[in-house]
Amino acid sequence: MSLEEIGFYTLSDVRVKQVSSESPMWRCELILTDRCNFNCPYCRGLKKGLEGDMPLERAKFIIDVWSKNGLKNIRFSGGEPTLYPYLVELVEYCREKEVERIAVSTNGSNKWELYNRLVTAGVNDFSISLDACCSSTGDIMAGNKKGVWNKVVENIKQLSKVTYVTLGVVLTPETLKTVADITKFGSSLGVADIRIISAAQSNDALPIEDIPLELLKKHPILKYRVNHFKTGRKVRGIQKTDSHRCGLVVDDSAVVGQYHFPCIIYLREQGAPIGKVSQNMREERIKWAKNHDCFKDPICKNNCLDVCIDYNNKYRDCHE
């Protein structure tokens, strides 16, 4: 299948064929803060020493460095990035730099007025967490925050009317059996797509038999994952026959504090950074991609996502 069929707009056959030291920087994810108003049971937070808010000038410096490399897509996340005081300013800064896609990963619980300001400022992609299909479970999944699920649902409805919205559904052993109900409810809110994933602590196979066919036709990312589950493939894990090199590192990045990491998964799984934020980040990332054996690295081997694996397999076919 082509990478375009997966449903993630940053992944394409054109990108994988063109990637080199001279190709555009396709994507950067900035962790703006470790602060969050939720206490989700599967979230382990950031590695010790990486806490706090990213200084505004450092965030702008990173955007400047990657913009010189033709930055096409950026994602702001956390913690909860809407708690970061300069988020709107950074969005406007990215728009001035002509970044095509400006995304925010949020729990969706802030005031509608802020989300509306972000859309006006230039955000054209929201990824919102929705881990339950009813308020009682949703409030518990947020850390026993009474009434917050209803607020999140209303914000999802409103944002879906004005821009691209995807739902991120993290399933724990306690909520696995509700996956069909969550996807049906999530689709009814008007979202563009739904990303179902098992919590990293379990990597369980998901019971997807009850997800209606019409939802799969409507949501390509959901269809991609469900088709994998039907064949027994889980969301995470590199197999021996998969590429042992990561081509994504060349033109994709994850940054928190003073450090840049191979990817957001590696960062969240407490892996070591590639290096410090500097003008030399691209060169350091290319060197890492060339020398790092992902199959021998337990973080990569056990946690790499299916979409990244499929991309890297095509990268191997095109460049090795």
C-alpha positions in Angstrom: 0.0 0.0 0.0 1.1 3.6 -0.5 1.9 5.6 2.6 -0.8 8.1 1.7 -3.4 5.4 2.3 -2.5 5.2 6.0 -4.2 8.6 6.6 -1.4 10.6 8.3 -0.7 13.6 6.1 2.9 13.8 7.1 3.6 10.3 5.7 3.8 10.0 1.9 5.6 8.1 -0.8 7.0 11.4 -2.1 8.5 12.1 1.2 10.2 8.8 1.7 11.7 8.8 -1.9 13.1 12.4 -1.5 14.5 12.2 2.0 18.1 13.3 2.3 20.3 15.8 4.1 18.9 18.4 1.7 15.2 17.5 1.8 12.7 19.6 3.8 12.3 19.1 7.5 8.9 17.5 7.4 7.9 17.6 11.0 8.8 18.7 14.5 7.1 18.1 17.7 7.7 20.5 20.6 7.0 19.6 24.2 6.1 23.0 25.6 5.4 22.0 29.2 5.1 19.0 31.5 2.2 20.6 33.3 -1.2 19.0 32.9 -4.6 19.4 34.5 -5.4 15.7 33.9 -4.0 12.6 35.7 -4.5 9.8 33.1 -3.7 6.3 34.4 -1.4 5.4 31.5 0.6 8.6 31.4 4.0 8.5 33.0 5.0 12.1 32.4 8.4 13.3 31.3 11.8 12.0 32.3 13.2 13.6 35.4 15.2 16.7 34.5 12.9 17.6 31.6 10.2 19.2 33.6 9.0 22.8 33.4 8.0 25.2 30.6 10.1 25.6 27.5 11.5 29.2 27.4 9.8 31.2 24.6 13.1 32.2 23.0 14.3 28.6 22.8 11.0 27.5 21.2 11.4 30.2 18.6 15.1 29.3 18.0 14.1 25.7 17.3 11.4 26.9 14.9 14.0 29.1 13.2 16.5 26.3 12.8 14.0 23.9 11.3 12.4 26.7 9.2 15.8 27.2 7.5 15.5 23.4 6.7 12.1 24.0 5.1 9.9 23.0 8.0 6.5 21.8 6.7 4.6 20.6 9.8 4.8 21.3 13.5 3.0 19.9 16.5 2.8 21.5 20.0 2.2 19.0 22.8 3.0 18.5 26.5 1.8 17.9 29.2 -1.1 20.0 28.2 0.1 22.6 25.7 -2.9 24.9 26.2 -1.5 25.6 29.7 1.6 27.1 28.1 1.3 30.9 28.3 2.8 31.6 24.9 1.1 29.0 22.7 -0.9 31.5 20.6 2.2 33.6 20.1 4.1 30.5 18.9 1.3 29.6 16.5 1.4 33.0 15.0 5.2 32.8 14.7 4.9 29.5 12.8 2.4 31.1 10.4 4.8 33.9 9.8 7.4 31.3 8.9 4.9 29.8 6.4 4.7 26.4 8.2 1.9 24.5 6.3 0.4 22.5 9.1 0.3 23.7 12.7 -1.0 21.1 15.1 -1.9 21.0 18.8 -2.2 17.8 20.8 -4.6 18.6 23.7 -6.9 16.9 26.2 -9.6 19.3 25.0 -10.6 20.6 28.4 -9.6 24.3 28.1 -12.1 27.1 27.3 -13.6 27.2 23.9 -12.4 30.8 23.6 -8.8 29.7 23.7 -9.3 27.0 21.0 -11.1 29.5 18.8 -8.1 31.9 19.2 -5.8 29.1 18.2 -7.7 28.4 15.1 -7.7 32.1 14.2 -4.0 32.3 14.9 -3.3 29.4 12.5 -3.8 26.0 14.0 -5.3 23.7 11.4 -5.0 20.3 13.2 -6.1 19.3 16.7 -5.5 15.9 18.1 -7.7 15.4 21.1 -7.7 12.6 23.6 -11.0 10.8 24.1 -10.5 7.6 26.1 -14.2 6.8 26.9 -17.7 6.9 25.4 -19.5 8.0 28.6 -18.9 10.7 31.2 -18.6 8.4 34.2 -15.6 6.5 32.7 -14.2 9.6 30.9 -14.0 11.6 34.1 -12.2 8.7 35.8 -9.7 8.3 32.9 -8.9 12.0 33.3 -8.0 11.4 36.9 -11.5 11.6 38.6 -12.2 15.1 37.1 -15.9 15.4 37.5 -17.7 17.0 34.6 -14.6 17.3 32.4 -15.7 14.7 29.8 -18.8 16.7 28.8 -16.6 19.8 28.3 -14.1 17.9 26.1 -16.9 16.4 24.0 -18.4 19.8 23.4 -15.1 21.3 22.3 -14.5 18.4 19.9 -17.9 19.0 18.3 -17.2 22.7 17.9 -13.6 22.3 16.6 -14.7 19.6 14.1 -16.9 22.2 12.5 -14.1 24.6 11.7 -10.9 22.5 11.2 -9.2 19.1 11.0 -9.7 17.1 14.2 -8.5 13.6 15.1 -9.3 11.6 18.2 -6.5 9.8 20.1 -8.1 6.8 21.9 -5.7 5.1 24.4 -7.1 1.8 25.6 -6.1 0.3 28.9 -7.0 -3.3 29.9 -10.0 -1.9 31.8 -11.4 -0.2 28.7 -10.4 -2.5 25.9 -13.9 -4.0 25.5 -15.4 -0.5 24.9 -13.4 0.2 21.7 -16.4 -0.2 19.4 -18.6 2.1 21.5 -15.8 4.7 21.7 -15.2 4.8 18.0 -18.9 5.0 17.1 -19.4 7.8 19.6 -16.2 9.6 18.5 -17.2 9.4 14.8 -20.6 10.9 15.7 -18.9 14.1 16.9 -17.8 14.9 13.3 -14.0 14.2 13.6 -11.9 13.5 10.6 -10.2 10.4 11.9 -9.7 8.2 15.0 -6.4 6.7 16.2 -6.9 3.7 18.5 -3.9 2.5 20.4 -3.3 0.2 23.4 -1.4 1.7 26.3 2.3 1.2 26.1 2.3 -0.7 29.3 0.2 -3.5 27.8 0.3 -3.4 23.9 -2.8 -5.6 23.9 -4.5 -6.8 20.8 -7.8 -4.9 20.5 -11.3 -6.4 20.1 -12.2 -4.7 16.9 -14.9 -7.1 15.5 -17.8 -4.8 16.5 -16.5 -1.7 14.8 -18.9 -1.0 11.9 -17.7 -1.2 8.4 -19.1 2.3 7.6 -16.7 3.8 10.2 -13.7 2.1 8.5 -14.7 3.6 5.1 -15.0 7.0 6.7 -11.8 7.1 8.7 -8.6 5.9 7.0 -6.4 5.8 10.1 -9.0 3.7 11.9 -9.2 1.4 9.0 -5.4 1.0 8.8 -5.2 -0.1 12.4 -8.3 -2.4 12.3 -6.9 -4.1 9.3 -3.7 -4.8 11.2 -5.5 -6.2 14.2 -7.4 -8.6 11.9 -4.1 -10.1 10.8 -2.8 -10.3 14.4 -0.4 -7.3 14.1 -0.2 -5.1 17.1 0.3 -1.3 17.2 3.9 -1.6 18.5 6.9 -3.7 17.8 9.6 -4.1 15.1 10.0 -7.6 13.7 13.2 -9.2 12.5 12.1 -8.8 8.8 11.4 -5.0 9.3 13.9 -2.3 8.7 16.4 -1.9 11.5 17.2 1.7 10.6 15.0 4.7 11.2 14.7 7.0 8.2 12.1 9.2 9.9 14.9 10.7 12.2 16.4 12.4 9.2 13.5 14.8 8.7 11.4 14.5 11.8 12.1 15.4 15.4 10.9 15.6 18.9 12.2 18.3 21.3 11.8 18.9 25.0 13.8 21.2 27.2 17.4 21.6 25.8 17.4 18.2 24.0 16.2 16.7 20.7 15.2 13.0 20.6 14.8 10.4 17.9 11.0 10.6 18.1 8.2 11.3 20.5 7.8 7.6 21.5 11.5 7.4 22.3 11.2 10.5 24.4 8.2 9.3 26.4 9.8 5.9 27.0 12.6 7.6 28.8 15.2 7.1 26.1 18.4 9.2 25.8 18.4 12.3 23.6 20.4 12.5 20.4 21.9 15.8 21.5 21.3 19.3 22.6 19.3 21.9 20.7 21.6 23.7 18.4 22.2 24.6 14.8 23.8 21.2 14.3 20.7 19.1 15.1 20.1 18.0 11.5 23.6 16.6 11.1 23.4 14.8 14.5 20.1 13.2 13.5 21.4 12.0 10.2 24.4 10.4 11.9 22.1 8.7 14.5 19.9 7.4 11.7 22.9 5.9 9.9 24.5 4.3 12.9 21.6 3.2 15.2 20.3 -0.4 15.0 16.7 0.0 16.1 16.2 -3.8 16.4 19.0 -3.9 19.1 17.5 -1.0 21.0 14.7 -2.3 23.3 12.8 1.0 23.2 12.6 1.0 19.4 12.1 -2.8 19.1 9.2 -2.9 21.6 7.6 0.5 21.1 8.0 1.6 17.5 4.6 2.3 16.0 3.2 0.5 13.0 3.0 3.7 10.9 6.7 4.4 11.6 7.7 0.8 10.8 5.8 0.8 7.5 7.5 4.2 6.6 11.0 2.8 7.5 10.4 -0.3 5.5 9.8 1.8 2.4 12.8 3.9 3.3 14.9 0.8 3.3 13.5 -0.2 -0.1 14.2 3.2 -1.5 17.6 4.0 0.0 19.5 0.9 1.1 
